[in-house]
Amino acid sequence: MELECKCGEACLKNSEEILLEIDAAHSPCPICSTIKLKKFRPLKDQLNLDSINLQWGRCECGKRHMDLVMAHILKIMIREEIQDEKSKLRSSAVPLITPAYPLKNEPYLGDNSLIVLASKMNEKCAEIIYSEVSEVKGVLKGEINNTVGIKDFSSSPHVYDLLAGCDLRCDILSTPLGPIGIHKKQSQIHIEVPRQHSPKITSLSLFLKNNNLNSDFKVLDATCGPGTLGIFCLKAGADKVVFNDLWKPATTMTTFNLESNGFKVDFFDEKLENCKVSYGKNFEIYNVDIRKIDSFVEEKFDLCIIDPFPGVDSKEFVNATRKLAKKTLII
């Protein structure tokens, strides 16, 4: 399977390739500017906005501090009357770095390394930001507190609006079995901030250890999202993992993430609905209502993983999968 982003650029990468570059990805060079701005103070009180131009604050190495990038973005938003002159960095837009991983220091950004999410934005302003600020890969409109995707069986899908550029980004997660790269179309997949130790991975790792699931076990990742937990199970020695999600963009991203983490995809059809959409040697991916999954799979599982959105009652998910697995882990 060829990893290819719909924007035509090399956005989808093998996780090993990303890891080779990641140490230097957001680190400054010896001569990078050390200018930092106060995020809760109006930008106009800290800078002469007229001085901010295309190359403002950018080092010879091609990077600049994220504060300077966000100041450039905010200047455009003020100029386009999306924000007022008293606006602050913290309240103007949310920076989503790619690739994202736990950082000890604030990042320095190069070209196409930032997706911007703003609650106040229009297409004209988004296009100006995308064309003028080279660090920006894409511009989204939406509320950070509104979860993207389908929360439960009775919910309607919620997405952010992609107004300019491309919104595909990658999170690098640290696990006891080595790092995992998780690609997401951020307008369609919920945002998670990479941590030094992922609570979800930690919970799953301890569960596998405490239940002696070391190899040749079968897993149903019932609400797989972009595939993080099921991929960890494959790395942990699972004989087979069945991924499932009701949200079509999630199963598409799961397919790409399996391939980018070294699990060969033998079949993939993004257009298929309500059925098996892809598979490989030791995994299958379904895009079905979990309450109907028993119509598609006949086998029994050693473990069913249920990872609902925050605030969603997991009871209906548990009832739907109760007969399919010996044990259930609710993340």
Backbone bond lengths (Angstrom), bond angles and torsions (degrees), N, CA, C in turn:
res aa  C-N    CA-C-N  psi(-1)  N-CA   C-N-CA  omega(-1)  CA-C   N-CA-C  phi
1 M - - - 1.462 - - 1.525 109.26 -
2 E 1.312 116.49 130.33 1.455 120.33 -179.26 1.524 110.33 -89.73
3 L 1.332 115.50 126.78 1.456 120.22 178.26 1.515 108.84 -78.56
4 E 1.309 117.17 115.98 1.458 120.72 -176.86 1.517 110.64 -146.74
5 C 1.330 116.21 125.49 1.452 121.46 177.38 1.528 109.24 -82.66
6 K 1.308 116.37 147.72 1.460 120.45 -178.20 1.523 112.87 -67.21
7 C 1.335 117.11 -17.81 1.462 118.95 179.19 1.531 111.90 -77.20
8 G 1.339 116.70 -10.57 1.452 120.61 178.84 1.513 114.73 91.54
9 E 1.343 117.50 -7.81 1.459 121.36 179.32 1.535 110.22 -95.34
10 A 1.312 116.29 170.33 1.474 121.80 -178.03 1.528 110.21 -84.42
11 C 1.331 116.76 61.04 1.462 121.54 -177.77 1.529 112.03 -80.74
12 L 1.332 116.40 -35.47 1.451 121.64 178.74 1.521 108.63 -88.24
13 K 1.337 115.73 115.93 1.454 119.66 -177.43 1.516 110.56 -126.58
14 N 1.316 114.85 153.82 1.445 120.82 171.43 1.525 108.94 -61.27
15 S 1.333 116.84 136.46 1.467 120.38 -176.27 1.520 112.48 -59.14
16 E 1.328 117.39 -35.65 1.460 120.16 178.78 1.522 111.03 -64.14
17 E 1.343 116.29 -36.92 1.467 121.01 177.65 1.522 110.66 -64.05
18 I 1.336 116.37 -41.89 1.462 120.41 178.93 1.521 110.79 -63.73
19 L 1.331 115.97 -41.97 1.452 120.13 -177.01 1.520 112.79 -65.45
20 L 1.321 116.56 -31.11 1.455 119.83 178.17 1.526 111.98 -65.02
21 E 1.337 115.34 -27.99 1.459 120.52 -175.52 1.523 113.29 -100.57
22 I 1.328 116.95 -11.30 1.464 119.67 -163.36 1.530 113.54 -70.36
23 D 1.323 118.33 -33.21 1.468 119.70 -178.42 1.524 112.24 -59.33
24 A 1.340 115.40 -35.60 1.463 119.32 -177.93 1.530 112.26 -96.51
25 A 1.330 116.59 -5.55 1.468 120.08 -171.21 1.518 113.55 -57.49
26 H 1.333 118.11 -44.62 1.461 121.01 -174.56 1.529 112.65 -124.29
27 S 1.324 116.35 22.39 1.465 120.43 178.97 1.524 110.20 -97.34
28 P 1.327 117.13 145.42 1.469 119.76 178.71 1.523 111.51 -76.22
29 C 1.314 115.50 155.96 1.464 119.57 170.45 1.540 107.54 -86.61
30 P 1.320 119.74 173.35 1.479 120.94 -176.07 1.521 114.83 -60.20
31 I 1.332 117.85 -22.84 1.467 118.78 -176.79 1.527 113.23 -110.19
32 C 1.321 118.21 8.68 1.468 120.41 177.63 1.522 110.80 -61.10
33 S 1.323 116.36 145.47 1.458 121.62 178.89 1.521 110.93 -63.57
34 T 1.327 116.05 142.07 1.465 120.71 179.26 1.532 111.86 -102.44
35 I 1.323 116.65 14.05 1.465 120.56 -179.53 1.531 110.01 -62.66
36 K 1.334 115.03 128.68 1.457 120.82 174.45 1.519 108.75 -128.13
37 L 1.326 115.56 146.35 1.464 120.83 -176.72 1.519 110.32 -112.56
38 K 1.314 116.27 154.82 1.460 121.76 176.45 1.526 108.43 -84.18
39 K 1.333 115.69 123.30 1.464 120.42 -171.22 1.523 113.68 -78.58
40 F 1.337 117.69 -18.49 1.459 120.14 -178.54 1.528 111.95 -106.07
41 R 1.300 116.65 13.80 1.459 121.51 178.34 1.530 108.44 -114.70
42 P 1.330 119.26 138.71 1.470 119.81 -179.64 1.522 111.39 -51.58
43 L 1.321 115.38 136.00 1.460 120.63 -176.72 1.521 111.71 -61.87
44 K 1.329 116.86 -37.46 1.470 120.54 -176.91 1.530 112.12 -64.84
45 D 1.355 117.29 -21.08 1.462 120.99 178.01 1.534 111.98 -81.86
46 Q 1.314 116.97 -8.32 1.457 121.20 -177.18 1.523 113.38 -112.83
47 L 1.332 116.17 -25.07 1.457 120.32 -174.35 1.514 111.39 -138.62
48 N 1.303 115.31 153.31 1.460 121.17 167.53 1.524 106.79 -84.30
49 L 1.329 117.50 103.70 1.464 120.90 -173.45 1.522 112.31 -61.60
50 D 1.320 117.39 -26.20 1.466 120.05 179.60 1.527 111.92 -66.70
51 S 1.330 116.69 -20.02 1.465 119.98 -177.41 1.524 112.63 -82.59
52 I 1.322 116.73 -12.25 1.466 119.98 -176.37 1.526 109.81 -80.34
53 N 1.347 115.90 115.10 1.462 120.84 178.88 1.528 109.64 -126.55
54 L 1.325 116.82 -169.67 1.463 120.97 -173.87 1.517 113.28 -57.29
55 Q 1.331 118.04 -38.32 1.459 121.55 -175.98 1.522 113.07 -102.16
56 W 1.300 118.15 8.24 1.456 122.37 -173.26 1.540 111.45 -57.50
57 G 1.319 116.01 121.78 1.455 121.96 174.27 1.517 115.47 77.72
58 R 1.331 117.54 -0.28 1.463 119.62 -176.35 1.525 110.40 -84.41
59 C 1.331 117.19 133.50 1.457 122.93 -179.39 1.531 110.81 -77.97
60 E 1.320 115.98 166.21 1.460 120.71 175.75 1.524 111.64 -60.90
61 C 1.334 117.09 -26.03 1.472 120.83 -179.99 1.527 112.30 -75.59
62 G 1.337 116.29 -8.48 1.461 120.57 178.08 1.508 114.89 97.38
63 K 1.341 118.82 -0.24 1.458 121.80 -178.85 1.526 111.57 -109.50
64 R 1.304 114.77 160.14 1.469 120.44 168.91 1.522 109.60 -148.75
65 H 1.315 115.37 156.18 1.457 121.72 -177.63 1.532 109.44 -59.39
66 M 1.354 115.90 144.44 1.459 119.77 -176.38 1.531 111.71 -59.17
67 D 1.335 118.47 -33.87 1.471 120.55 178.07 1.531 111.10 -58.76
68 L 1.332 115.88 -39.86 1.461 119.96 -179.20 1.529 111.09 -69.92
69 V 1.327 115.93 -36.59 1.469 119.87 176.48 1.526 110.05 -64.43
70 M 1.338 117.02 -46.29 1.458 121.04 -178.85 1.532 110.71 -67.06
71 A 1.331 117.65 -32.58 1.466 120.66 175.76 1.525 110.32 -65.03
72 H 1.318 117.09 -40.67 1.465 121.81 177.01 1.529 110.21 -61.03
73 I 1.331 115.42 -43.84 1.472 120.36 178.65 1.520 110.90 -63.36
74 L 1.341 116.19 -45.65 1.461 119.82 -178.94 1.520 111.29 -64.90
75 K 1.322 118.17 -35.99 1.456 120.04 177.15 1.532 110.21 -58.10
76 I 1.344 116.39 -43.57 1.464 120.69 179.30 1.523 110.17 -64.55
77 M 1.313 117.34 -41.40 1.467 120.98 -179.89 1.526 111.06 -63.94
78 I 1.342 116.99 -37.66 1.466 120.31 176.70 1.521 110.55 -68.36
79 R 1.316 115.83 -43.60 1.470 121.20 179.98 1.527 111.11 -60.91
80 E 1.341 116.32 -36.27 1.463 121.46 -178.94 1.534 112.33 -90.28
81 E 1.334 115.30 7.69 1.466 123.26 176.35 1.537 112.53 61.84
82 I 1.326 115.43 29.75 1.462 120.52 171.58 1.531 109.08 -82.35
83 Q 1.336 115.79 -36.55 1.457 122.63 175.06 1.527 108.40 -122.71
84 D 1.345 116.41 157.87 1.460 118.90 179.56 1.529 110.14 -91.34
85 E 1.317 117.02 173.56 1.462 122.40 -173.08 1.522 113.86 -68.23
86 K 1.323 117.65 -15.80 1.455 120.60 179.61 1.528 112.48 -94.97
87 S 1.322 117.75 10.08 1.464 121.97 -175.69 1.527 112.13 -65.99
88 K 1.333 114.08 150.10 1.459 122.63 -179.99 1.527 109.51 -113.23
89 L 1.320 116.05 155.55 1.468 120.32 179.82 1.524 111.62 -57.20
90 R 1.317 117.26 -42.69 1.455 121.09 -174.40 1.520 112.78 -63.12
91 S 1.328 117.56 -32.18 1.469 120.43 -173.41 1.527 113.72 -100.50
92 S 1.312 118.06 1.32 1.464 119.49 -173.66 1.524 113.57 -90.81
93 A 1.340 117.93 -45.01 1.456 121.28 -176.93 1.530 109.49 -161.45
94 V 1.322 115.93 159.60 1.465 122.28 179.34 1.525 108.76 -103.72
95 P 1.337 118.45 122.28 1.465 120.51 177.86 1.526 111.29 -86.30
96 L 1.317 116.76 126.67 1.463 122.41 178.17 1.524 107.88 -116.09
97 I 1.315 116.17 104.80 1.464 121.52 -173.71 1.528 110.49 -79.97
98 T 1.319 116.41 148.31 1.459 121.37 172.48 1.517 110.10 -140.37
99 P 1.356 119.32 134.78 1.467 124.02 -9.36 1.522 110.41 -68.09
100 A 1.341 115.71 149.86 1.465 120.73 -177.86 1.521 109.62 -107.64
101 Y 1.299 116.51 136.30 1.456 123.18 178.11 1.519 107.47 -156.76
102 P 1.330 118.56 164.04 1.475 119.88 -177.80 1.526 111.16 -59.89
103 L 1.314 116.21 124.95 1.460 121.67 -176.97 1.531 110.69 -111.00
104 K 1.316 115.94 137.79 1.463 120.07 176.14 1.524 110.67 -83.36
105 N 1.331 116.20 -30.18 1.456 121.09 -178.81 1.525 109.72 -129.01
106 E 1.329 116.00 163.11 1.455 119.77 178.35 1.523 109.91 -63.89
107 P 1.322 117.47 140.72 1.466 120.66 -170.67 1.526 114.58 -81.67
108 Y 1.308 113.99 155.23 1.463 123.70 167.74 1.520 106.33 -106.75
109 L 1.320 116.51 133.96 1.457 120.55 -169.14 1.522 112.01 -112.11
110 G 1.328 114.92 141.09 1.451 122.40 171.74 1.517 109.91 -105.48
111 D 1.312 116.88 -170.63 1.463 121.62 -177.15 1.531 111.34 -60.95
112 N 1.341 115.11 142.28 1.470 123.24 172.80 1.528 113.30 55.34
113 S 1.317 116.63 39.98 1.466 120.24 -177.73 1.524 112.93 -117.12
114 L 1.336 117.42 9.91 1.462 120.04 -175.23 1.527 110.79 -142.23
115 I 1.332 114.98 132.16 1.466 121.47 169.56 1.523 106.78 -110.82
116 V 1.315 115.72 133.22 1.462 121.69 -175.12 1.528 109.40 -105.80
117 L 1.329 116.11 129.71 1.465 122.03 175.45 1.523 108.46 -115.37
118 A 1.331 116.78 122.36 1.466 121.27 -178.71 1.523 109.86 -133.99
119 S 1.322 116.25 139.70 1.463 119.64 176.95 1.523 111.12 -77.27
120 K 1.353 115.91 -27.01 1.458 121.20 176.32 1.530 108.13 -110.23
121 M 1.330 116.65 114.00 1.456 120.24 -177.43 1.527 108.47 -169.16
122 N 1.331 116.07 148.70 1.459 120.03 170.29 1.528 108.24 -130.55
123 E 1.309 116.25 170.65 1.461 120.47 -173.12 1.526 111.97 -64.83
124 K 1.327 117.06 -38.13 1.461 120.00 -179.60 1.524 110.75 -62.07
125 C 1.328 116.45 -49.43 1.461 120.83 -179.23 1.529 110.40 -63.56
126 A 1.337 116.76 -40.65 1.463 120.96 179.35 1.521 111.19 -60.61
127 E 1.315 117.03 -42.25 1.468 120.93 -179.86 1.534 111.15 -66.46
128 I 1.329 116.50 -36.87 1.469 119.70 178.00 1.525 110.12 -65.93
129 I 1.334 116.72 -45.04 1.468 120.88 178.73 1.529 110.26 -60.04
130 Y 1.324 116.07 -45.59 1.465 120.75 -177.70 1.527 111.61 -63.82
131 S 1.328 116.98 -38.62 1.463 120.01 -177.08 1.533 112.69 -81.94
132 E 1.343 116.96 -29.43 1.466 120.16 -173.88 1.520 113.09 -93.65
133 V 1.323 117.73 -32.62 1.465 121.66 -175.98 1.528 107.99 -103.47
134 S 1.313 116.35 101.98 1.471 120.34 -170.17 1.534 112.96 -66.55
135 E 1.331 116.88 -22.06 1.470 119.10 178.15 1.527 112.06 -69.96
136 V 1.337 116.60 -20.48 1.463 120.53 -174.18 1.524 110.87 -82.40
137 K 1.324 114.71 124.92 1.465 123.18 179.07 1.525 111.77 -92.44
138 G 1.342 115.32 -31.68 1.457 120.33 -179.25 1.512 111.06 -164.70
139 V 1.344 115.91 159.22 1.465 121.67 -179.64 1.522 108.63 -127.75
140 L 1.335 115.86 125.26 1.460 122.91 -179.59 1.525 110.39 -114.27
141 K 1.321 115.32 148.59 1.459 120.83 171.29 1.517 108.43 -113.20
142 G 1.331 116.49 127.55 1.450 120.46 178.90 1.512 111.33 168.85
143 E 1.323 115.63 169.36 1.459 122.41 178.87 1.522 109.30 -96.09
144 I 1.322 117.46 124.59 1.445 122.09 -177.69 1.525 112.15 -57.99
145 N 1.337 117.46 -29.37 1.466 121.09 -177.25 1.521 113.19 -82.04
146 N 1.328 118.01 -7.91 1.461 121.51 177.41 1.525 109.46 -92.11
147 T 1.324 116.75 114.68 1.459 121.67 -175.60 1.526 110.76 -69.04
148 V 1.322 115.19 132.58 1.464 121.22 179.54 1.521 109.83 -86.60
149 G 1.341 116.31 139.10 1.455 122.07 178.16 1.511 111.17 117.67
150 I 1.345 116.41 -156.58 1.465 122.50 176.00 1.525 107.53 -114.13
151 K 1.317 116.96 117.86 1.463 120.57 -175.20 1.524 112.51 -70.33
152 D 1.357 116.07 -45.63 1.457 119.54 -178.56 1.520 109.10 -155.72
153 F 1.328 117.20 -171.88 1.457 121.57 -173.03 1.520 113.67 -64.20
154 S 1.316 117.15 -27.81 1.464 120.39 -175.16 1.527 113.15 -97.65
155 S 1.336 117.60 -1.84 1.455 121.00 -175.47 1.524 112.49 -89.77
156 S 1.318 115.12 152.24 1.461 120.83 171.79 1.521 108.53 -90.16
157 P 1.336 117.23 151.54 1.475 119.33 179.75 1.526 111.66 -63.91
158 H 1.329 115.35 145.20 1.461 120.71 173.85 1.510 108.84 -126.08
159 V 1.328 116.80 133.20 1.461 121.42 178.30 1.528 109.03 -134.61
160 Y 1.336 115.08 160.92 1.453 120.72 168.76 1.531 108.17 -87.47
161 D 1.328 116.06 159.96 1.464 120.64 177.75 1.525 109.56 -93.62
162 L 1.314 116.93 121.72 1.459 121.41 174.00 1.521 107.59 -85.06
163 L 1.341 116.69 111.16 1.465 121.17 -174.39 1.529 112.97 -97.70
164 A 1.326 117.05 -21.88 1.469 119.80 -179.84 1.518 109.60 -160.65
165 G 1.336 116.25 145.72 1.451 121.51 174.80 1.510 114.30 74.31
166 C 1.323 115.65 -151.02 1.463 123.96 -176.33 1.519 109.03 -123.59
167 D 1.328 117.09 141.45 1.464 120.68 -175.51 1.520 113.15 -110.66
168 L 1.335 118.22 15.70 1.459 120.17 179.38 1.519 109.94 -81.10
169 R 1.330 116.50 124.17 1.456 121.52 179.76 1.520 109.25 -136.34
170 C 1.314 116.49 169.79 1.459 120.96 -176.01 1.521 110.53 -130.89
171 D 1.349 115.72 131.97 1.457 122.66 171.10 1.526 108.47 -100.31
172 I 1.313 117.28 135.46 1.457 122.19 174.22 1.526 108.11 -104.57
173 L 1.339 116.06 116.49 1.456 121.60 -177.02 1.516 110.43 -104.55
174 S 1.307 116.60 131.66 1.456 122.10 175.80 1.524 109.15 -82.80
175 T 1.333 117.50 130.71 1.462 121.69 178.39 1.523 109.07 -135.16
176 P 1.345 117.66 163.34 1.468 119.94 177.61 1.525 112.68 -61.86
177 L 1.325 117.28 -17.11 1.463 121.57 -178.58 1.520 112.03 -105.44
178 G 1.322 116.20 14.95 1.455 120.11 -178.69 1.517 110.95 104.98
179 P 1.321 117.42 166.30 1.466 121.59 -176.15 1.526 113.02 -70.07
180 I 1.322 114.77 149.78 1.464 122.68 175.46 1.523 107.60 -123.88
181 G 1.322 116.97 133.70 1.456 121.73 176.66 1.516 110.63 -97.68
182 I 1.326 116.85 125.03 1.466 121.45 -178.72 1.526 109.48 -119.00
183 H 1.334 115.70 109.25 1.461 121.66 176.83 1.526 109.65 -82.53
184 K 1.330 115.55 146.26 1.471 121.17 179.24 1.526 109.75 -145.57
185 K 1.322 115.74 136.57 1.459 119.12 163.44 1.512 104.91 -82.05
186 Q 1.326 117.21 107.43 1.448 120.82 -165.38 1.518 113.95 -71.20
187 S 1.317 118.04 -14.16 1.466 119.62 173.77 1.527 111.23 -76.80
188 Q 1.342 116.78 -15.89 1.458 120.81 -172.74 1.526 114.39 -121.06
189 I 1.336 117.38 -15.81 1.460 122.09 -177.68 1.525 109.43 -120.28
190 H 1.331 116.65 137.23 1.456 121.63 -175.13 1.526 111.78 -59.89
191 I 1.314 114.74 149.27 1.460 122.53 -178.66 1.532 109.79 -83.82
192 E 1.335 115.64 131.73 1.458 121.59 171.94 1.524 107.70 -131.61
193 V 1.318 116.09 136.75 1.464 120.63 -178.41 1.526 108.96 -90.39
194 P 1.344 119.03 119.95 1.464 120.56 178.59 1.531 111.50 -60.08
195 R 1.329 115.53 136.60 1.466 120.89 178.48 1.523 109.37 -121.07
196 Q 1.309 114.85 163.64 1.460 119.73 178.96 1.519 110.25 -58.20
197 H 1.341 115.60 -38.84 1.460 121.29 176.72 1.531 107.45 -132.90
198 S 1.315 117.38 111.26 1.458 121.81 -178.55 1.526 110.26 -70.52
199 P 1.345 119.17 122.15 1.467 120.93 178.83 1.530 112.72 -58.05
200 K 1.337 116.52 -36.27 1.472 119.71 -179.28 1.526 111.39 -68.55
201 I 1.325 116.01 -45.21 1.459 120.04 178.19 1.524 110.48 -64.14
202 T 1.329 116.71 -40.25 1.465 120.74 178.96 1.520 111.00 -61.29
203 S 1.342 117.18 -45.41 1.469 121.30 179.27 1.521 111.38 -61.54
204 L 1.327 116.20 -44.01 1.463 120.51 -179.33 1.523 111.03 -67.39
205 S 1.320 117.09 -42.57 1.458 121.11 -179.96 1.528 111.40 -60.64
206 L 1.329 116.86 -44.49 1.461 121.12 179.03 1.524 111.13 -65.46
207 F 1.336 116.64 -37.93 1.470 120.50 179.64 1.526 110.07 -63.59
208 L 1.330 116.93 -45.95 1.464 120.38 179.77 1.528 110.56 -61.21
209 K 1.326 116.33 -41.48 1.463 120.65 -179.47 1.527 111.32 -66.86
210 N 1.314 117.06 -46.37 1.463 121.23 -176.08 1.517 112.87 -69.72
211 N 1.330 116.98 -21.96 1.469 120.99 -179.68 1.531 112.17 -106.14
212 N 1.344 115.34 14.10 1.466 121.54 176.56 1.523 113.41 54.55
213 L 1.326 115.75 37.14 1.463 120.47 175.81 1.528 107.57 -94.25
214 N 1.321 114.95 86.25 1.457 120.91 -174.13 1.521 113.08 -104.65
215 S 1.328 117.28 -28.35 1.464 121.37 179.96 1.521 109.34 -165.07
216 D 1.315 114.95 158.96 1.473 122.25 175.02 1.529 112.98 56.72
217 F 1.315 117.64 35.38 1.462 120.56 174.66 1.533 109.20 -108.27
218 K 1.309 116.05 157.02 1.455 121.72 -178.15 1.524 109.97 -112.70
219 V 1.332 115.02 138.19 1.464 120.64 -173.67 1.526 110.20 -128.03
220 L 1.321 115.46 138.19 1.459 122.04 168.27 1.521 107.56 -108.90
221 D 1.326 116.82 109.77 1.468 121.85 175.52 1.525 105.67 -90.78
222 A 1.339 115.21 91.54 1.460 121.31 -164.47 1.520 114.08 -72.38
223 T 1.319 116.92 -28.72 1.472 121.91 178.94 1.522 107.20 -130.28
224 C 1.319 115.72 70.83 1.472 120.76 -161.02 1.522 115.22 -74.07
225 G 1.348 119.10 -19.40 1.460 118.77 -175.34 1.518 109.42 56.71
226 P 1.345 118.55 -133.86 1.468 120.26 179.04 1.525 114.13 -83.51
227 G 1.367 117.59 8.14 1.455 120.52 169.55 1.509 117.35 100.43
228 T 1.321 118.58 6.98 1.467 121.88 -171.48 1.530 113.53 -55.31
229 L 1.326 117.25 -53.27 1.462 120.44 -172.24 1.526 111.89 -72.13
230 G 1.320 116.68 -37.94 1.460 119.62 177.73 1.516 111.88 -66.43
231 I 1.326 117.15 -37.75 1.467 121.01 177.28 1.524 109.88 -64.52
232 F 1.327 117.38 -39.82 1.464 119.98 176.60 1.529 110.14 -61.05
233 C 1.333 117.68 -39.86 1.470 120.67 178.80 1.528 111.22 -62.96
234 L 1.316 117.42 -40.03 1.467 120.04 176.43 1.522 110.67 -62.16
235 K 1.322 116.71 -41.38 1.464 120.41 177.83 1.530 111.09 -66.86
236 A 1.344 116.37 -27.05 1.462 121.30 -178.91 1.522 112.39 -83.51
237 G 1.328 117.97 -1.44 1.460 120.63 175.32 1.511 115.90 108.04
238 A 1.324 118.27 12.54 1.463 120.33 178.60 1.524 110.59 -59.74
239 D 1.323 115.28 136.94 1.464 120.90 177.52 1.522 110.44 -70.98
240 K 1.350 115.74 -33.45 1.462 120.09 178.69 1.522 109.19 -158.21
241 V 1.324 115.80 142.85 1.460 121.93 173.43 1.520 108.58 -127.76
242 V 1.318 116.02 127.93 1.462 121.82 171.92 1.526 107.43 -103.41
243 F 1.319 115.66 116.30 1.455 122.49 177.65 1.524 108.47 -93.56
244 N 1.324 115.98 142.74 1.465 119.14 175.50 1.524 110.19 -148.43
245 D 1.323 115.03 142.34 1.461 120.40 171.74 1.526 108.27 -156.08
246 L 1.327 115.05 142.12 1.459 120.67 178.08 1.522 111.97 -72.41
247 W 1.338 116.32 -23.07 1.463 122.55 -175.95 1.526 109.27 -88.69
248 K 1.319 116.48 113.96 1.455 121.77 -174.96 1.533 113.57 -55.99
249 P 1.343 119.92 -45.98 1.469 119.18 178.70 1.529 113.26 -58.05
250 A 1.344 117.19 -28.01 1.462 120.21 179.33 1.526 110.76 -68.42
251 T 1.332 117.57 -43.88 1.464 119.51 -179.37 1.525 111.25 -69.06
252 T 1.326 117.04 -31.09 1.464 119.93 175.42 1.521 110.58 -65.49
253 M 1.331 117.17 -45.84 1.456 120.88 179.46 1.529 111.35 -66.54
254 T 1.333 117.26 -36.18 1.460 120.24 176.09 1.519 110.81 -58.59
255 T 1.324 116.37 -43.12 1.463 121.16 179.75 1.525 110.69 -59.81
256 F 1.322 116.97 -48.61 1.459 120.86 179.44 1.531 111.54 -64.46
257 N 1.335 116.79 -37.75 1.458 119.46 -178.67 1.528 112.48 -70.46
258 L 1.315 117.16 -33.37 1.460 119.20 173.66 1.524 110.26 -61.63
259 E 1.306 116.35 -47.18 1.458 120.95 -179.16 1.532 110.88 -63.87
260 S 1.318 116.94 -43.15 1.466 119.57 -176.53 1.517 112.60 -71.30
261 N 1.351 117.02 -18.13 1.458 121.05 177.44 1.527 112.65 -101.02
262 G 1.328 116.28 14.44 1.463 120.03 170.91 1.505 116.80 96.70
263 F 1.339 118.19 9.45 1.461 121.21 178.90 1.533 108.63 -105.70
264 K 1.316 116.08 109.28 1.456 122.01 -171.74 1.522 111.99 -66.03
265 V 1.323 116.07 128.19 1.462 122.46 177.26 1.532 108.52 -92.18
266 D 1.328 116.24 121.09 1.466 120.90 -178.68 1.522 112.38 -88.23
267 F 1.339 116.78 -27.59 1.465 120.99 -178.30 1.520 109.42 -146.94
268 F 1.331 116.86 137.26 1.460 121.72 176.90 1.512 108.91 -154.17
269 D 1.333 116.03 127.31 1.461 121.60 174.64 1.524 107.47 -135.29
270 E 1.320 115.54 103.34 1.463 121.03 -175.10 1.518 112.14 -65.35
271 K 1.325 117.87 -21.22 1.464 121.33 -174.89 1.526 112.91 -83.56
272 L 1.322 117.41 -16.72 1.460 120.10 -178.09 1.526 110.67 -66.56
273 E 1.316 116.02 140.54 1.464 121.80 179.89 1.526 109.62 -123.08
274 N 1.336 116.16 145.31 1.460 122.65 171.92 1.519 113.28 56.64
275 C 1.330 117.42 43.78 1.453 120.80 -179.91 1.521 109.27 -167.32
276 K 1.338 115.43 -169.43 1.457 120.63 175.95 1.525 108.50 -72.76
277 V 1.334 116.76 119.21 1.462 120.23 -175.90 1.526 112.83 -101.51
278 S 1.338 117.43 -17.37 1.460 120.02 176.15 1.524 109.27 -163.76
279 Y 1.333 114.78 162.44 1.455 119.09 177.21 1.527 110.13 -161.07
280 G 1.331 114.70 163.46 1.455 122.53 175.84 1.509 108.98 -145.02
281 K 1.310 116.89 -164.15 1.463 121.74 -174.38 1.515 112.16 -58.40
282 N 1.319 117.90 -43.76 1.463 120.13 -175.41 1.527 113.07 -131.44
283 F 1.334 116.10 29.98 1.464 119.49 176.14 1.526 110.82 -153.80
284 E 1.318 114.79 155.51 1.467 123.03 173.44 1.519 107.62 -137.31
285 I 1.326 116.03 149.03 1.466 120.72 179.05 1.515 109.42 -125.44
286 Y 1.331 115.48 126.55 1.458 121.88 -179.77 1.519 110.58 -117.86
287 N 1.315 114.78 147.43 1.463 122.67 176.23 1.522 107.79 -119.15
288 V 1.358 115.70 74.36 1.464 120.27 -175.38 1.526 110.31 -137.05
289 D 1.305 115.29 161.56 1.460 122.46 169.95 1.526 107.04 -63.67
290 I 1.320 117.79 124.72 1.457 121.20 -174.94 1.530 111.58 -59.13
291 R 1.328 117.42 -23.47 1.459 120.78 178.55 1.524 111.81 -70.74
292 K 1.347 116.37 -11.25 1.463 120.94 -179.98 1.523 112.25 -115.25
293 I 1.328 117.50 6.58 1.464 120.43 -174.72 1.523 112.26 -62.28
294 D 1.346 117.63 -28.78 1.465 119.51 -178.96 1.520 112.37 -67.58
295 S 1.332 117.53 -13.39 1.466 121.01 175.33 1.520 111.64 -79.91
296 F 1.334 116.36 -13.76 1.466 121.04 -175.28 1.530 112.79 -110.46
297 V 1.310 117.13 -26.77 1.469 120.04 179.82 1.520 109.54 -121.41
298 E 1.326 115.79 137.06 1.454 121.11 -178.34 1.525 112.50 -102.60
299 E 1.333 116.54 -21.13 1.461 120.50 -174.09 1.526 112.27 -76.77
300 K 1.316 114.65 162.82 1.452 121.82 173.74 1.525 109.22 -102.07
301 F 1.322 115.68 149.99 1.459 121.33 -175.18 1.520 110.88 -114.19
302 D 1.314 115.24 150.54 1.459 119.78 174.40 1.522 111.01 -76.96
303 L 1.343 115.79 -28.27 1.464 120.31 -176.24 1.522 110.23 -145.98
304 C 1.311 116.05 135.48 1.469 122.30 169.15 1.530 107.58 -114.69
305 I 1.324 115.88 126.00 1.465 121.67 178.05 1.519 108.89 -101.91
306 I 1.326 115.97 128.19 1.462 121.64 177.10 1.524 107.76 -123.13
307 D 1.315 115.85 116.99 1.470 121.98 -177.54 1.527 108.40 -124.57
308 P 1.342 117.97 79.09 1.464 120.45 -177.87 1.526 111.47 -76.03
309 F 1.328 115.37 164.03 1.455 119.93 174.82 1.527 109.98 -66.51
310 P 1.330 117.62 153.62 1.466 120.37 177.99 1.524 111.71 -54.76
311 G 1.326 116.24 134.34 1.450 121.38 177.71 1.514 114.61 86.43
312 V 1.341 118.08 -4.34 1.462 121.52 -179.38 1.527 109.51 -93.75
313 D 1.334 117.12 130.91 1.451 122.47 179.30 1.528 109.43 -68.95
314 S 1.329 116.67 124.45 1.467 120.75 -177.26 1.528 113.07 -85.12
315 K 1.326 117.35 -1.92 1.465 120.45 -173.77 1.518 112.74 -57.72
316 E 1.322 117.50 -44.46 1.466 120.57 -177.77 1.530 110.97 -67.27
317 F 1.323 117.37 -35.14 1.460 120.78 176.03 1.530 110.20 -64.48
318 V 1.342 116.30 -43.25 1.465 121.35 -179.73 1.516 110.56 -63.52
319 N 1.323 116.94 -44.85 1.462 120.48 -179.88 1.530 111.59 -62.55
320 A 1.327 116.54 -35.78 1.459 120.70 -177.48 1.518 112.62 -70.19
321 T 1.335 116.94 -25.00 1.469 120.30 -174.76 1.527 112.93 -114.85
322 R 1.329 116.71 4.60 1.464 120.90 -172.66 1.533 112.67 -55.36
323 K 1.328 116.92 -40.71 1.469 121.13 -175.57 1.535 113.83 -84.84
324 L 1.339 115.56 -3.87 1.454 118.70 -173.88 1.526 113.40 -94.72
325 A 1.335 117.54 -20.72 1.464 119.65 -173.96 1.521 111.82 -136.46
326 K 1.340 114.86 150.78 1.461 120.75 177.79 1.518 111.24 -70.14
327 K 1.338 116.11 -37.61 1.450 120.94 -178.89 1.534 109.91 -134.31
328 T 1.320 116.07 150.74 1.448 122.34 178.71 1.532 109.16 -125.14
329 L 1.311 115.33 132.98 1.463 121.02 175.63 1.521 108.45 -115.91
330 I 1.328 116.20 119.27 1.469 121.52 175.82 1.517 108.05 -98.45
331 I 1.305 116.45 117.54 1.465 121.73 -177.41 1.536 109.69 -85.93
